[in-house]
Amino acid sequence: METDSKPAGQRVCLYTSEELDAVLDAMARSIAAGLTPAQPLALIGLLRRGEPLARMLQQRLAAQHGIAAPLYPLKVKRYADDLRVLHAETALEENPALAGVDLPATRLLVVDDVLYGGHSLLRVCAYLARLGAREIGTAVLVDRCVGTQPIHADVVGVRLQIAPGDIVECNVPPYEAEFRIEVVRRTP
């Protein structure tokens, strides 16, 4: 069962909304630079917070680079917000709208908030490859640099190396009021 309660501990804001706007602009520039001119792009936003991040990138790609990229949400769950494992094997709900995408001819970009162990991104990339996708990239707002799976992010907003027991919390509207990144240091 999902919980929306915030983990207890000391909270430290690492990035404000204004700082994250610049981070997203840089991510959009990196995405645009990696595309070939005639290649279509589709964004796969992982629910929960990856989907609104993908929408923010989608808007920047269109406004700043003239790139139209449809967005397909995909529900994937492994961890609760406090990093408790909810599913031993990453749970994924298929999106039937992907059946209408020419996957072999479209570059897919999977967007998530935090790359922690890599289980979710690996599961999603394997799922998309089984559907016929030939080119799959990944973008994350935060890479914790502690992945345990053979996957990496192609586009990274910020890299954070923090204590293993601390939690990186991305506050992303509409789920939270203010766009920001916090570290929660658990109290003993």
N, CA and C atoms as a LAMMPS dump frame, in Angstrom:
ITEM: TIMESTEP
0
ITEM: NUMBER OF ATOMS
564
ITEM: BOX BOUNDS ff ff ff
-5.0000000000000000e+02 5.0000000000000000e+02
-5.0000000000000000e+02 5.0000000000000000e+02
-5.0000000000000000e+02 5.0000000000000000e+02
ITEM: ATOMS id mol type element x y z
1 1 1 N 0.833 -1.186 0
2 1 2 C 0 0 0
3 1 3 C 0.874 1.245 0
4 2 1 N 0.552 2.222 -0.836
5 2 2 C 1.331 3.45 -0.93
6 2 3 C 1.013 4.363 0.236
7 3 1 N 2.025 5.092 0.659
8 3 2 C 1.825 6.082 1.702
9 3 3 C 2.371 7.419 1.232
10 4 1 N 1.639 8.483 1.553
11 4 2 C 2.083 9.814 1.179
12 4 3 C 2.715 10.537 2.355
13 5 1 N 2.885 9.856 3.503
14 5 2 C 3.478 10.515 4.651
15 5 3 C 4.956 10.759 4.385
16 6 1 N 5.415 11.892 4.866
17 6 2 C 6.817 12.274 4.673
18 6 3 C 7.674 11.568 5.717
19 7 1 N 8.854 11.094 5.326
20 7 2 C 9.743 10.457 6.292
21 7 3 C 10.203 11.457 7.359
22 8 1 N 10.36 10.947 8.579
23 8 2 C 10.791 11.8 9.681
24 8 3 C 12.291 12.042 9.608
25 9 1 N 12.704 13.204 10.073
26 9 2 C 14.121 13.524 10.124
27 9 3 C 14.362 14.988 9.83
28 10 1 N 15.622 15.373 9.885
29 10 2 C 16.017 16.748 9.595
30 10 3 C 16.015 16.964 8.09
31 11 1 N 15.338 18.015 7.632
32 11 2 C 15.225 18.325 6.206
33 11 3 C 16.154 19.48 5.842
34 12 1 N 16.882 19.278 4.745
35 12 2 C 17.771 20.31 4.235
36 12 3 C 17.424 20.517 2.764
37 13 1 N 17.096 21.759 2.402
38 13 2 C 16.796 22.069 0.998
39 13 3 C 18.11 22.227 0.239
40 14 1 N 18.273 21.423 -0.81
41 14 2 C 19.481 21.501 -1.632
42 14 3 C 19.276 22.355 -2.881
43 15 1 N 18.065 22.305 -3.448
44 15 2 C 17.757 23.058 -4.671
45 15 3 C 16.363 23.654 -4.55
46 16 1 N 16.276 24.955 -4.828
47 16 2 C 14.996 25.655 -4.824
48 16 3 C 14.36 25.564 -6.216
49 17 1 N 13.159 26.035 -6.319
50 17 2 C 12.435 26.037 -7.588
51 17 3 C 13.198 26.81 -8.663
52 18 1 N 13.743 27.948 -8.3
53 18 2 C 14.482 28.767 -9.264
54 18 3 C 15.725 28.032 -9.755
55 19 1 N 16.434 27.393 -8.845
56 19 2 C 17.628 26.64 -9.231
57 19 3 C 17.263 25.448 -10.103
58 20 1 N 16.134 24.811 -9.81
59 20 2 C 15.714 23.652 -10.596
60 20 3 C 15.226 24.042 -11.985
61 21 1 N 14.721 25.259 -12.143
62 21 2 C 14.366 25.729 -13.486
63 21 3 C 15.599 25.719 -14.384
64 22 1 N 16.721 26.184 -13.857
65 22 2 C 17.966 26.178 -14.633
66 22 3 C 18.433 24.751 -14.907
67 23 1 N 18.25 23.86 -13.943
68 23 2 C 18.625 22.448 -14.127
69 23 3 C 17.785 21.832 -15.248
70 24 1 N 16.478 22.085 -15.248
71 24 2 C 15.607 21.534 -16.295
72 24 3 C 15.939 22.122 -17.663
73 25 1 N 16.288 23.412 -17.714
74 25 2 C 16.712 24.017 -18.985
75 25 3 C 17.942 23.297 -19.532
76 26 1 N 18.905 23.007 -18.652
77 26 2 C 20.124 22.307 -19.08
78 26 3 C 19.791 20.883 -19.532
79 27 1 N 18.877 20.223 -18.835
80 27 2 C 18.473 18.869 -19.236
81 27 3 C 17.827 18.897 -20.622
82 28 1 N 16.956 19.87 -20.87
83 28 2 C 16.296 19.985 -22.178
84 28 3 C 17.32 20.238 -23.281
85 29 1 N 18.325 21.083 -23.005
86 29 2 C 19.387 21.328 -23.996
87 29 3 C 20.135 20.038 -24.303
88 30 1 N 20.432 19.256 -23.289
89 30 2 C 21.143 17.994 -23.476
90 30 3 C 20.311 17.006 -24.288
91 31 1 N 19.03 16.933 -24.005
92 31 2 C 18.134 16.038 -24.757
93 31 3 C 18.094 16.462 -26.218
94 32 1 N 17.893 17.751 -26.459
95 32 2 C 17.807 18.265 -27.832
96 32 3 C 19.106 18.012 -28.589
97 33 1 N 20.239 18.179 -27.924
98 33 2 C 21.535 17.986 -28.58
99 33 3 C 21.762 16.533 -28.981
100 34 1 N 21.126 15.607 -28.298
101 34 2 C 21.322 14.187 -28.584
102 34 3 C 20.415 13.614 -29.65
103 35 1 N 19.544 14.435 -30.212
104 35 2 C 18.6 13.954 -31.225
105 35 3 C 19.126 14.197 -32.634
106 36 1 N 18.777 13.287 -33.533
107 36 2 C 19.038 13.527 -34.947
108 36 3 C 17.846 14.308 -35.492
109 37 1 N 18.033 15.126 -36.545
110 37 2 C 16.977 16.026 -37.005
111 37 3 C 15.644 15.361 -37.363
112 38 1 N 15.653 14.235 -38.011
113 38 2 C 14.4 13.643 -38.466
114 38 3 C 13.828 12.61 -37.491
115 39 1 N 14.495 12.387 -36.392
116 39 2 C 14.08 11.327 -35.473
117 39 3 C 12.99 11.813 -34.515
118 40 1 N 11.834 11.13 -34.501
119 40 2 C 10.796 11.512 -33.537
120 40 3 C 11.201 11.083 -32.123
121 41 1 N 10.717 11.848 -31.145
122 41 2 C 10.982 11.598 -29.737
123 41 3 C 9.659 11.43 -29.006
124 42 1 N 9.605 10.482 -28.086
125 42 2 C 8.463 10.334 -27.185
126 42 3 C 9.003 10.222 -25.768
127 43 1 N 8.32 10.875 -24.84
128 43 2 C 8.712 10.84 -23.439
129 43 3 C 7.857 9.812 -22.69
130 44 1 N 8.509 9.051 -21.836
131 44 2 C 7.821 8.086 -20.973
132 44 3 C 8.019 8.591 -19.552
133 45 1 N 6.972 9.153 -18.957
134 45 2 C 7.066 9.716 -17.608
135 45 3 C 6.633 8.695 -16.581
136 46 1 N 7.547 8.331 -15.676
137 46 2 C 7.223 7.336 -14.66
138 46 3 C 6.416 7.982 -13.536
139 47 1 N 5.26 7.399 -13.304
140 47 2 C 4.404 7.898 -12.229
141 47 3 C 4.969 7.446 -10.897
142 48 1 N 5.087 8.301 -9.989
143 48 2 C 4.397 9.53 -9.839
144 48 3 C 5.214 10.722 -10.33
145 49 1 N 6.304 11.033 -9.721
146 49 2 C 6.95 12.315 -9.983
147 49 3 C 7.69 12.412 -11.318
148 50 1 N 7.991 11.309 -11.947
149 50 2 C 8.635 11.365 -13.256
150 50 3 C 7.722 11.919 -14.336
151 51 1 N 6.42 11.702 -14.189
152 51 2 C 5.471 12.187 -15.195
153 51 3 C 5.398 13.714 -15.223
154 52 1 N 5.236 14.407 -14.083
155 52 2 C 5.248 15.872 -14.173
156 52 3 C 6.614 16.433 -14.567
157 53 1 N 7.698 15.753 -14.212
158 53 2 C 9.02 16.186 -14.67
159 53 3 C 9.118 16.059 -16.189
160 54 1 N 8.591 14.957 -16.728
161 54 2 C 8.581 14.775 -18.181
162 54 3 C 7.75 15.875 -18.848
163 55 1 N 6.656 16.265 -18.218
164 55 2 C 5.81 17.339 -18.771
165 55 3 C 6.59 18.665 -18.79
166 56 1 N 7.346 18.929 -17.725
167 56 2 C 8.169 20.154 -17.692
168 56 3 C 9.225 20.126 -18.799
169 57 1 N 9.847 18.975 -19.003
170 57 2 C 10.833 18.842 -20.083
171 57 3 C 10.161 18.969 -21.446
172 58 1 N 8.985 18.384 -21.584
173 58 2 C 8.224 18.454 -22.834
174 58 3 C 7.963 19.922 -23.206
175 59 1 N 7.547 20.723 -22.225
176 59 2 C 7.273 22.139 -22.468
177 59 3 C 8.542 22.891 -22.873
178 60 1 N 9.649 22.6 -22.221
179 60 2 C 10.918 23.261 -22.553
180 60 3 C 11.413 22.844 -23.937
181 61 1 N 11.289 21.567 -24.263
182 61 2 C 11.714 21.092 -25.58
183 61 3 C 10.934 21.797 -26.681
184 62 1 N 9.632 21.969 -26.469
185 62 2 C 8.798 22.631 -27.472
186 62 3 C 9.125 24.125 -27.561
187 63 1 N 9.173 24.806 -26.408
188 63 2 C 9.348 26.255 -26.397
189 63 3 C 10.762 26.692 -26.783
190 64 1 N 11.766 25.973 -26.328
191 64 2 C 13.142 26.415 -26.513
192 64 3 C 13.85 25.766 -27.699
193 65 1 N 13.348 24.592 -28.147
194 65 2 C 14.064 23.864 -29.194
195 65 3 C 13.165 23.443 -30.362
196 66 1 N 11.877 23.775 -30.296
197 66 2 C 10.957 23.436 -31.376
198 66 3 C 10.733 21.942 -31.541
199 67 1 N 10.901 21.186 -30.474
200 67 2 C 10.752 19.731 -30.541
201 67 3 C 9.423 19.325 -29.895
202 68 1 N 8.558 18.732 -30.693
203 68 2 C 7.29 18.221 -30.179
204 68 3 C 7.485 16.759 -29.797
205 69 1 N 7.199 16.444 -28.546
206 69 2 C 7.377 15.07 -28.065
207 69 3 C 6.153 14.669 -27.259
208 70 1 N 5.404 13.674 -27.745
209 70 2 C 4.261 13.215 -26.951
210 70 3 C 4.744 12.578 -25.644
211 71 1 N 3.871 12.579 -24.659
212 71 2 C 4.198 12.049 -23.34
213 71 3 C 3.259 10.902 -22.998
214 72 1 N 3.852 9.795 -22.578
215 72 2 C 3.101 8.615 -22.169
216 72 3 C 3.443 8.284 -20.725
217 73 1 N 2.467 8.394 -19.806
218 73 2 C 2.755 8.024 -18.422
219 73 3 C 2.828 6.5 -18.277
220 74 1 N 3.653 6.063 -17.357
221 74 2 C 3.801 4.636 -17.082
222 74 3 C 3.914 4.476 -15.575
223 75 1 N 3.03 3.653 -15.009
224 75 2 C 3.037 3.46 -13.557
225 75 3 C 3.998 2.34 -13.191
226 76 1 N 5 2.712 -12.391
227 76 2 C 6.04 1.784 -11.947
228 76 3 C 6.236 2.014 -10.462
229 77 1 N 6.345 0.937 -9.699
230 77 2 C 6.512 1.119 -8.264
231 77 3 C 7.413 0.051 -7.685
232 78 1 N 8.375 0.485 -6.898
233 78 2 C 9.214 -0.435 -6.134
234 78 3 C 9.335 0.033 -4.69
235 79 1 N 9.652 1.324 -4.508
236 79 2 C 9.91 1.866 -3.18
237 79 3 C 8.8 2.814 -2.746
238 80 1 N 8.604 2.892 -1.427
239 80 2 C 7.808 3.976 -0.853
240 80 3 C 8.702 5.207 -0.809
241 81 1 N 8.129 6.354 -0.507
242 81 2 C 8.92 7.576 -0.461
243 81 3 C 10.032 7.521 0.589
244 82 1 N 9.873 6.646 1.584
245 82 2 C 10.909 6.533 2.62
246 82 3 C 11.895 5.406 2.323
247 83 1 N 11.902 4.911 1.08
248 83 2 C 12.817 3.881 0.579
249 83 3 C 12.546 2.481 1.124
250 84 1 N 11.383 2.259 1.745
251 84 2 C 11.008 0.891 2.085
252 84 3 C 10.631 0.184 0.796
253 85 1 N 11.101 -1.05 0.63
254 85 2 C 10.763 -1.813 -0.565
255 85 3 C 9.301 -2.253 -0.466
256 86 1 N 8.498 -1.837 -1.443
257 86 2 C 7.089 -2.212 -1.488
258 86 3 C 6.865 -3.463 -2.324
259 87 1 N 7.681 -3.636 -3.355
260 87 2 C 7.528 -4.763 -4.275
261 87 3 C 8.899 -5.395 -4.492
262 88 1 N 9.003 -6.689 -4.193
263 88 2 C 10.283 -7.382 -4.387
264 88 3 C 10.724 -7.295 -5.846
265 89 1 N 9.774 -7.451 -6.749
266 89 2 C 10.025 -7.233 -8.17
267 89 3 C 9.27 -5.972 -8.556
268 90 1 N 9.923 -5.081 -9.251
269 90 2 C 9.33 -3.795 -9.598
270 90 3 C 7.99 -3.988 -10.299
271 91 1 N 6.946 -3.375 -9.746
272 91 2 C 5.599 -3.469 -10.313
273 91 3 C 5.471 -2.478 -11.468
274 92 1 N 4.91 -2.925 -12.591
275 92 2 C 4.751 -2.075 -13.766
276 92 3 C 3.371 -2.319 -14.35
277 93 1 N 2.623 -1.239 -14.578
278 93 2 C 1.329 -1.327 -15.247
279 93 3 C 1.513 -0.882 -16.686
280 94 1 N 1.173 -1.751 -17.634
281 94 2 C 1.351 -1.428 -19.047
282 94 3 C 0.468 -0.258 -19.451
283 95 1 N 0.929 0.517 -20.421
284 95 2 C 0.159 1.63 -20.964
285 95 3 C -0.281 1.246 -22.367
286 96 1 N -1.582 0.98 -22.571
287 96 2 C -2.057 0.561 -23.896
288 96 3 C -1.852 1.614 -24.983
289 97 1 N -1.688 2.876 -24.62
290 97 2 C -1.478 3.93 -25.623
291 97 3 C -0.155 3.738 -26.373
292 98 1 N 0.792 3.023 -25.782
293 98 2 C 2.071 2.788 -26.459
294 98 3 C 1.915 1.903 -27.692
295 99 1 N 0.809 1.175 -27.791
296 99 2 C 0.57 0.333 -28.969
297 99 3 C 0.42 1.173 -30.236
298 100 1 N 0.046 2.434 -30.088
299 100 2 C -0.119 3.314 -31.238
300 100 3 C 1.143 4.051 -31.647
301 101 1 N 2.264 3.779 -30.987
302 101 2 C 3.529 4.456 -31.281
303 101 3 C 4.387 3.558 -32.161
304 102 1 N 5 4.134 -33.183
305 102 2 C 5.948 3.387 -34.02
306 102 3 C 7.252 3.269 -33.226
307 103 1 N 7.288 2.307 -32.32
308 103 2 C 8.413 2.184 -31.388
309 103 3 C 9.768 1.953 -32.069
310 104 1 N 9.847 1.142 -33.125
311 104 2 C 11.165 0.972 -33.756
312 104 3 C 11.733 2.252 -34.363
313 105 1 N 10.873 3.196 -34.747
314 105 2 C 11.343 4.419 -35.403
315 105 3 C 11.416 5.62 -34.464
316 106 1 N 11.009 5.453 -33.203
317 106 2 C 10.92 6.564 -32.26
318 106 3 C 11.945 6.409 -31.151
319 107 1 N 12.662 7.487 -30.87
320 107 2 C 13.558 7.473 -29.708
321 107 3 C 12.689 7.697 -28.472
322 108 1 N 12.806 6.815 -27.519
323 108 2 C 12.06 6.947 -26.265
324 108 3 C 12.984 7.491 -25.188
325 109 1 N 12.459 8.379 -24.373
326 109 2 C 13.213 8.905 -23.247
327 109 3 C 12.386 8.68 -21.989
328 110 1 N 12.877 7.797 -21.129
329 110 2 C 12.218 7.473 -19.868
330 110 3 C 12.666 8.51 -18.833
331 111 1 N 11.688 9.156 -18.179
332 111 2 C 11.982 10.232 -17.229
333 111 3 C 11.512 9.82 -15.832
334 112 1 N 12.418 9.948 -14.856
335 112 2 C 12.09 9.66 -13.462
336 112 3 C 12.704 10.726 -12.577
337 113 1 N 12.283 10.754 -11.315
338 113 2 C 12.82 11.78 -10.42
339 113 3 C 14.182 11.402 -9.856
340 114 1 N 14.308 10.199 -9.265
341 114 2 C 15.561 9.815 -8.616
342 114 3 C 16.023 8.451 -9.131
343 115 1 N 17.283 8.368 -9.523
344 115 2 C 17.904 7.085 -9.83
345 115 3 C 18.597 6.631 -8.555
346 116 1 N 18.058 5.575 -7.966
347 116 2 C 18.598 5.066 -6.707
348 116 3 C 19.304 3.75 -7
349 117 1 N 18.605 2.636 -6.942
350 117 2 C 19.232 1.353 -7.248
351 117 3 C 19.224 1.021 -8.729
352 118 1 N 18.254 1.568 -9.461
353 118 2 C 18.144 1.318 -10.895
354 118 3 C 17.107 0.279 -11.264
355 119 1 N 16.43 -0.305 -10.278
356 119 2 C 15.448 -1.356 -10.548
357 119 3 C 14.315 -0.876 -11.453
358 120 1 N 13.757 0.29 -11.155
359 120 2 C 12.615 0.793 -11.933
360 120 3 C 13.012 1.092 -13.373
361 121 1 N 14.116 1.818 -13.565
362 121 2 C 14.539 2.148 -14.928
363 121 3 C 14.875 0.892 -15.723
364 122 1 N 15.529 -0.062 -15.102
365 122 2 C 15.865 -1.307 -15.801
366 122 3 C 14.602 -2.047 -16.221
367 123 1 N 13.626 -2.119 -15.336
368 123 2 C 12.364 -2.814 -15.64
369 123 3 C 11.638 -2.125 -16.788
370 124 1 N 11.588 -0.803 -16.766
371 124 2 C 10.891 -0.053 -17.815
372 124 3 C 11.602 -0.214 -19.154
373 125 1 N 12.922 -0.106 -19.17
374 125 2 C 13.665 -0.251 -20.427
375 125 3 C 13.49 -1.646 -21.013
376 126 1 N 13.492 -2.67 -20.169
377 126 2 C 13.27 -4.043 -20.649
378 126 3 C 11.862 -4.191 -21.217
379 127 1 N 10.882 -3.6 -20.564
380 127 2 C 9.489 -3.64 -21.038
381 127 3 C 9.376 -2.959 -22.411
382 128 1 N 9.957 -1.773 -22.548
383 128 2 C 9.877 -1.04 -23.82
384 128 3 C 10.61 -1.775 -24.935
385 129 1 N 11.729 -2.412 -24.614
386 129 2 C 12.463 -3.199 -25.617
387 129 3 C 11.621 -4.39 -26.07
388 130 1 N 10.924 -5.025 -25.145
389 130 2 C 10.039 -6.149 -25.523
390 130 3 C 8.914 -5.692 -26.443
391 131 1 N 8.485 -4.434 -26.29
392 131 2 C 7.428 -3.899 -27.159
393 131 3 C 7.956 -3.546 -28.549
394 132 1 N 9.293 -3.527 -28.715
395 132 2 C 9.858 -3.24 -30.026
396 132 3 C 10.673 -1.974 -30.118
397 133 1 N 10.834 -1.252 -29.012
398 133 2 C 11.645 -0.025 -29.046
399 133 3 C 13.095 -0.376 -29.337
400 134 1 N 13.7 0.384 -30.236
401 134 2 C 15.105 0.145 -30.591
402 134 3 C 16.051 1.125 -29.92
403 135 1 N 15.549 2.324 -29.593
404 135 2 C 16.409 3.328 -28.975
405 135 3 C 15.706 3.903 -27.753
406 136 1 N 16.283 3.607 -26.586
407 136 2 C 15.7 4.033 -25.315
408 136 3 C 16.77 4.777 -24.527
409 137 1 N 16.454 5.992 -24.133
410 137 2 C 17.331 6.772 -23.27
411 137 3 C 16.654 6.996 -21.933
412 138 1 N 17.42 7.476 -20.972
413 138 2 C 16.873 7.727 -19.643
414 138 3 C 17.3 9.107 -19.173
415 139 1 N 16.406 9.75 -18.421
416 139 2 C 16.7 11.061 -17.839
417 139 3 C 16.167 11.073 -16.415
418 140 1 N 16.989 11.556 -15.496
419 140 2 C 16.568 11.664 -14.1
420 140 3 C 16.927 13.042 -13.57
421 141 1 N 16.105 13.54 -12.676
422 141 2 C 16.413 14.81 -12.039
423 141 3 C 17.604 14.64 -11.094
424 142 1 N 17.622 13.518 -10.345
425 142 2 C 18.695 13.269 -9.374
426 142 3 C 19.256 11.863 -9.571
427 143 1 N 20.57 11.773 -9.68
428 143 2 C 21.269 10.488 -9.666
429 143 3 C 22 10.403 -8.335
430 144 1 N 21.649 9.402 -7.521
431 144 2 C 22.296 9.237 -6.212
432 144 3 C 23.667 8.563 -6.328
433 145 1 N 24.024 8.091 -7.506
434 145 2 C 25.348 7.506 -7.744
435 145 3 C 25.593 6.246 -6.92
436 146 1 N 24.539 5.463 -6.679
437 146 2 C 24.68 4.215 -5.912
438 146 3 C 23.946 3.058 -6.585
439 147 1 N 23.771 3.119 -7.894
440 147 2 C 23.019 2.096 -8.603
441 147 3 C 23.556 0.696 -8.359
442 148 1 N 22.633 -0.246 -8.26
443 148 2 C 23.005 -1.648 -8.084
444 148 3 C 22.65 -2.485 -9.308
445 149 1 N 22.019 -1.868 -10.291
446 149 2 C 21.612 -2.554 -11.506
447 149 3 C 22.431 -2.021 -12.685
448 150 1 N 22.521 -2.81 -13.761
449 150 2 C 23.329 -2.365 -14.909
450 150 3 C 22.584 -1.341 -15.768
451 151 1 N 22.361 -0.172 -15.193
452 151 2 C 21.67 0.899 -15.914
453 151 3 C 22.22 2.236 -15.427
454 152 1 N 22.188 3.213 -16.314
455 152 2 C 22.629 4.56 -15.961
456 152 3 C 21.652 5.549 -16.581
457 153 1 N 21.741 6.799 -16.164
458 153 2 C 20.925 7.848 -16.768
459 153 3 C 21.744 8.547 -17.841
460 154 1 N 21.142 8.731 -19.015
461 154 2 C 21.802 9.432 -20.117
462 154 3 C 21.809 10.94 -19.895
463 155 1 N 20.768 11.442 -19.26
464 155 2 C 20.645 12.858 -18.944
465 155 3 C 20.383 12.963 -17.445
466 156 1 N 21.236 13.702 -16.747
467 156 2 C 21.128 13.841 -15.294
468 156 3 C 21.043 15.317 -14.943
469 157 1 N 20.044 15.653 -14.119
470 157 2 C 19.948 17.026 -13.634
471 157 3 C 21.047 17.322 -12.636
472 158 1 N 21.084 16.585 -11.529
473 158 2 C 22.119 16.757 -10.503
474 158 3 C 22.542 15.387 -9.996
475 159 1 N 23.805 15.288 -9.627
476 159 2 C 24.343 14.077 -9.009
477 159 3 C 24.568 14.381 -7.528
478 160 1 N 24.028 13.519 -6.676
479 160 2 C 24.167 13.722 -5.233
480 160 3 C 24.756 12.478 -4.601
481 161 1 N 25.828 12.65 -3.9
482 161 2 C 26.412 11.555 -3.138
483 161 3 C 26.183 11.883 -1.666
484 162 1 N 25.205 11.2 -1.095
485 162 2 C 24.824 11.464 0.286
486 162 3 C 24.912 10.168 1.079
487 163 1 N 24.81 10.278 2.382
488 163 2 C 24.896 9.105 3.25
489 163 3 C 23.827 8.081 2.867
490 164 1 N 24.159 6.792 2.937
491 164 2 C 23.214 5.75 2.519
492 164 3 C 21.865 5.794 3.238
493 165 1 N 21.837 6.202 4.496
494 165 2 C 20.574 6.239 5.236
495 165 3 C 19.74 7.47 4.98
496 166 1 N 20.309 8.473 4.321
497 166 2 C 19.561 9.698 4.029
498 166 3 C 18.674 9.494 2.808
499 167 1 N 17.643 10.287 2.712
500 167 2 C 16.661 10.173 1.634
501 167 3 C 16.681 11.436 0.784
502 168 1 N 16.77 11.263 -0.523
503 168 2 C 16.611 12.386 -1.445
504 168 3 C 15.124 12.483 -1.74
505 169 1 N 14.576 13.639 -1.469
506 169 2 C 13.14 13.837 -1.672
507 169 3 C 12.926 14.921 -2.717
508 170 1 N 12.375 14.535 -3.862
509 170 2 C 12.03 15.497 -4.901
510 170 3 C 10.586 15.916 -4.681
511 171 1 N 10.393 17.18 -4.436
512 171 2 C 9.052 17.738 -4.295
513 171 3 C 8.667 18.308 -5.647
514 172 1 N 7.675 17.686 -6.277
515 172 2 C 7.308 18.043 -7.642
516 172 3 C 5.811 18.326 -7.701
517 173 1 N 5.434 19.555 -8.092
518 173 2 C 4.01 19.819 -8.308
519 173 3 C 3.478 18.912 -9.414
520 174 1 N 2.299 18.403 -9.348
521 174 2 C 1.221 18.756 -8.431
522 174 3 C 1.224 17.964 -7.126
523 175 1 N 2.185 17.108 -6.909
524 175 2 C 2.189 16.282 -5.703
525 175 3 C 2.602 17.079 -4.473
526 176 1 N 3.43 18.082 -4.649
527 176 2 C 3.8 18.992 -3.571
528 176 3 C 3.612 20.415 -4.085
529 177 1 N 3.487 21.344 -3.165
530 177 2 C 3.216 22.731 -3.55
531 177 3 C 4.417 23.4 -4.217
532 178 1 N 5.617 23.126 -3.722
533 178 2 C 6.81 23.819 -4.218
534 178 3 C 7.788 22.832 -4.837
535 179 1 N 8.32 23.189 -6.007
536 179 2 C 9.312 22.383 -6.71
537 179 3 C 10.651 22.575 -6.014
538 180 1 N 11.211 21.501 -5.443
539 180 2 C 12.485 21.589 -4.738
540 180 3 C 13.05 20.201 -4.485
541 181 1 N 14.336 20.145 -4.171
542 181 2 C 14.975 18.889 -3.783
543 181 3 C 15.469 19.055 -2.355
544 182 1 N 15.087 18.101 -1.515
545 182 2 C 15.523 18.099 -0.125
546 182 3 C 16.244 16.802 0.18
547 183 1 N 17.119 16.848 1.167
548 183 2 C 17.685 15.636 1.751
549 183 3 C 17.098 15.523 3.14
550 184 1 N 16.634 14.333 3.455
551 184 2 C 16.09 14.06 4.783
552 184 3 C 17.116 13.202 5.514
553 185 1 N 17.651 13.745 6.568
554 185 2 C 18.586 12.998 7.411
555 185 3 C 17.766 12.381 8.525
556 186 1 N 17.714 11.05 8.514
557 186 2 C 16.893 10.355 9.503
558 186 3 C 17.439 10.562 10.908
559 187 1 N 16.52 10.754 11.827
560 187 2 C 16.922 10.879 13.212
561 187 3 C 16.967 9.497 13.851
562 188 1 N 17.988 9.247 14.69
563 188 2 C 18.117 7.916 15.29
564 188 3 C 16.993 7.618 16.274
